[in-house]
């Protein structure tokens, strides 16, 4: 059972407080209840390091700084800011309103997405484990990646099946365009990622790459970045197995696997407070994903910056064996 990881412990589940609750945690649990404006229906975790409670019900509408989900399941499509209205206005009106929906995912219809069902997907991110860990000899059917993927030559092979387009990707960058021409990869616009592209640039891009372009919107979001959402997307599209590398958490000061040895992860918002938030959000990501049958393999396991290591050793291995 997934009930303790990364300095966090589950204290509330199935509508009841469990044996892990200590009296010192009660004020934090009450504060969490006040934040979500109701008695919890889903699990509540306690961060023993920062002494705060957190959980999936702390959506964007309750705490926009620390949320893992845009909304609860019942309002995923109807919520005003991030529901279907947003998807249709920002993307549907430009790229087409041919949409498919599940409880956790909205995608623009694209026949090529079906090819990932029952396959093994290797998702490659920009964290330092991509450069420092061995993954050349891994077996997989398709590679997925994100954002500045086109600056890493190892990724640009004939198995590159899908990439997500980050907010800071220039749709006219020749290196980006050449990579897409070379690989024929599907390009997915994430509907929750800002800054949003202007309509004309998206329309021109769609005209150039035709049915290789689509958009997708996951109820799950968080601050963990595109890699976390690609892990969700692969599972929701029916992948048999998802292997991932370069999804390390908060690699402040470490080399950027896509942008060369001279580039480090140095964003000003990467500090200890964000590091603690990343711990909590990583716990919620894997609590969420372990509900599904997909096998997950952390190829960065053991890397000093790999935040999922403890979880993969304690839980993903067992999940993959059906334990």
N, C-alpha and C positions, 0 to 999 in steps of 0.2 A: 504493500500500500504506500502511495506517495503522500507522506505526511510530515516529512522534515527534510530540509535542504537549505544550503547557503545561509545558515544562521537564522532560518525561519522555521516556524513550527505551526501546524494546523491546530486550531483551538476550537473550531466550530464547524459542524457538518451535519447534514441531514436534519437541519432545523434545531439542533441541540448543541449545547456546550459539551466538549469532550473532556477526558481526564487530563489533558495537557494544560488546561486553564489554571493559572495561579492567581491569587487575589491581586497581585501587583499589576496584572494584565487587564483587569476589569475596566479601569478608566479609559484605556486605549480602545477596548471593545465598544464602550459606550460612545466614544468619539467617532468611531467608524460608523456605528449605527446612526448617529446624527448626520454624518456626511451623506450617507445613502438615503436618509429620510425614511427609513423603514426597518423593521426587524429583518435581519439577513435570512435569505432563503437558500443561498449557496454557501460554499465553504468560506471561512474567514481564517486568515493566517496572521501570525504575530512575528514581527521582526525583532529578534532578541537583541540585535545590535543597536538599532535606533529606537526600539521600544514603541513601535507603532503597529496598528492592525491594518490589513489590506486584503483585498479580494476582488473578484471579477465584477461584483456589483458596483464598484467604484468606477463608473463609466465617465466618459467625457463630460457629461452634463453634471456630474457630481464633483469632479476634480480634474479640470483640464490639464493641470500640470502632471498629475500622476494617474494615468488611466491606461488600461490594456484593451478595452473594448469601447467602440463608439457609443454603443447603446446596449440595452438588454435585448434578448432574442425577440420579444414581442413587438419592439418598436424599431427593429433594424431597418425596415423599409419605410416606416412612416415618420421617423424623427426628422424635424425640420432642417437641421443643419447638415447632417451626414447621411440622410436617407435617400430614397429614390429621386426625390426632387433635385437634390444636389447632383446625383449621377447623371440624370437626364439633361440638366441645364449645362453642366460643365463639359460633359463628354457625349452624351447621346445626341444632342442637337448638332454636334460637329461630326462625330464618327459613325453615327447610326444608332437607332433605338432598338435594334434586334437583340433583346436581352434574355438571358436565362438566370433564374434565381433559385437558391436554396436557402435554408435557414441561416447559413453562415457566409454565403458568397453570392455576389452579383458578377456576372461576366457578360461581355458582348459575345454573342454567338460566333463561334469560329470552328469549323470542322476539324482543323488541325489540332485543337486541344484534346481531342479524343485519343490521339496517338500516345498520350502519356499514361493512359489507363493501364494498370498492371505492369508498369515498367519500373526500372530502377533509375532514379534521377540523382545526379550529383550536382549539388548547388554550391557554387564557389563565390565567396565573399572577399572583401578587401582587408579583413583582419590579418594580423601577423602570422597566424598558423598556416595560411595559404602558402606563404614563402618558407616557413620553417619546418613544416611537417610533410611527410611523404604521402602523395596521393596519385602519383603517375601511373601506378600499376593497378589501380582500383578498377573493378568491372562495373560498368553502368551502361544504360541505353542512351541517355541524353544528359548533357550538361545544361544547367541553368545558371544565370548570373545576373548582375545588376549594375546600374549606374555607370561607372567608368571602366567596366569590364574590358572594353576595346583597347585599353592600354596594357593589357597583360597578354602576351603572345601565346602562353600555354592554353588559354581559354579559347582562342580563335581556331577551333578545329571543326571538322565536319559533323561532330556530334552536338554542337551548340544548338539546343532546341528552342530556348526561350530566354529572354532577358526582360527585366523590368526597367522602365525608364524613370530615373530619379529627377527631382526638381531642378538639379543643377546641370543636367545634360543638355548641351546645345544641339538642337535637332538639325543644325546645318554644319556641324563639325564633320569635316571630311574623314577623319579617322573613324568616327562613329558610323558614318554612312558606308565607308569601305568595308568595315567589319560586318555590317548587315548584308551587304552585297556578297561578300565572300562566304558567309556561313548560312545564309537563308533563315536565320533565327526568327521566331515569332517575337514581336515587340509588344509588351504590355504596359499601358499607362495605368498607374495606380491612382484610383479616384480620391484617395485620402491624402495624397502627397502634394504639398505646396512648396514653392510657388507653382501655380498652375500655368501650363503653356497657353499662349494666346490662341484663340480659335483658328486663325488663318494658318499659323505654323503647323498646328495639328492636322488641319485639312490638307495642306500641301504634303505633309509627311505621309498621310494616309493615301493620297493620290500616287505617291511614288512607290510605296511598298504594298499597296492593295490589301489582299487578305492576310498579309503577315502582321497586320496591326489590329490590336483589340484593346479593350480596357477591362479592368477588374477591380472589385471593391470587396474587401474582407471586413466582416464585423470586428474582427480582431485588428488592432493597430499597434499601440504602444510606442515607446521610444527606442525599441531595440533595432529598428531599421528594416530595410527591404528584405534582408535575409529571413527574418522571422515570418514576414508575410508570404514569402516564396515557399517556405516550409509548409505553411498552412495551405497555400494554393495547390501545391503538389499533392498533398494528402487529399484535399477536397476533390481534385480531378481524378482520384483513384489510383495514384502511384502505389505500387507494391512496396517499394522501399525508397527512402530518402536518405542519401548520404550528404553530409555537409562539412565544409571546410572554410575557414576564414570568418566564422560566426563566433566571435570571441567575447563580446560583451562591451567593455569600455576600455579599449586598448590605448589609453592616453600615452603619448610619447613614443609609441611603437611605429615601426615602418608600415606604410600603406602598401598593400600588396598589389594594387593596380597602378599607382602613380609614381612608382620608383623609389629608390633608396633615399632620395633627397626629400621625400614627402613623408611626414609623420602625422599621426592622428593628433592634431593639436587644437581642435576646436575649443573656443573659450568656454563653452558650456560643459566641457568634460572635467568635472571636479569630483570631490569625494561625495558630495550630496547626490550627484548624478550616479556615481558608482553604487551607492546604496539603493537608489531607485532601480538601477539595472538588475541588482540581485533579486529584488522583489518581483520585477517584471519577468525575469527569467523563470522564477518559480511558477508564476501564473501561466506563462507560455506552455511549460511542460505539463502542468496539471491539466491544461486544456487539451493539448495534443495527444496525451496518453489515453484519451477517451476513444481514439480512432484506431483502426486496425493496422495502419501503415507502420512498417518497421523504420526506425530512425537510427542512423549510425553517425556518431560524432567523430570525424576523422581528425579533429584538432584536440582530441582528448589527451590530457597530460601537459599540453602547452601551458606555460605559466600565466598566460593571459586569457585562457579559455574558461569562461565562466560556467559553461555547461558540464565541465569535467565531472564534478561531484555527482550531478544528476544522472549523467550517462552511465557512470560506473555503478550507481546504486539502483537506478530505475530503468533506464533505456535498455540495458542488456536483458533484464528480466522480461520487460515488455516484449522484446523481439522474440523471446523464447516462449511467449504465452504464459509466463508464470504470474 
